[in-house]
Amino acid sequence: MSTALGVDWASGCWVVVAVDDDGTTITTEPAMLNVLYEYDDAEPILVDIPIGLPETPGRACDEAAAARLGERHGSVFAVPCRAAVDADDYEAAREANGGSLGSQSWGLVPRIREVDRVLDACDAAARVYESHPEVCYATFAERIGHGPLGSKRDDDGLDARLSVLEAVDPSVGAAVRSFVDDRRDGAAWHRRIRAGRLDDVLDAAVLAVTARRGSFGVLPEGRESSDDQVIVYPG
């Protein structure tokens, strides 16, 4: 089995969860180029970052993801248009984006730009897919009959997501729980992953579990996973 990869930005580094026949590895990389270089044989790679930028604000895949999440729709943020991502400063980006650009969207612009440039330069788009951790968790939770997951910012939310991981992929779930439990109390950093970023570890983990399954559903429904501007989730 090739390596399945889940990748999530964690305010200073990319958290990477890699799953293969040898087990589960949790680590970080400073840049997406490093991810593609270190895991040059990994496929598929699921990333929680927009891939495929609209020419005008608004993407159908984000609207579909928000609708699928219902009360937790707020975890889906508005993706800036390409001109906004390419802008030199916030004011120019906001103007290019129709006069509106939220702080979360603006804060992720460097990472959106990074992934966009790297995928183009490395010709890696065929093995890298955009996904959304909360859509993946919600899909898995529904299938196993798990109740609402709540906020991932507190221990109850982390434990709920760990339970889902353990149910759908016991080996990955056990590895992630061990990692998270070791660092809940503000333990020393391990490859730059600290207690305050454990939700990013869980996000990368569910993307890796989704990638490992190999078949995807696609948002919006009816699109192909090879299309521009789609979000994949567990098939």
Order of alpha helices (4+ residues) and beta strands (2+ residues): beta-beta-beta-alpha-beta-alpha-alpha-alpha-alpha-beta-alpha-alpha-alpha-alpha-beta-beta
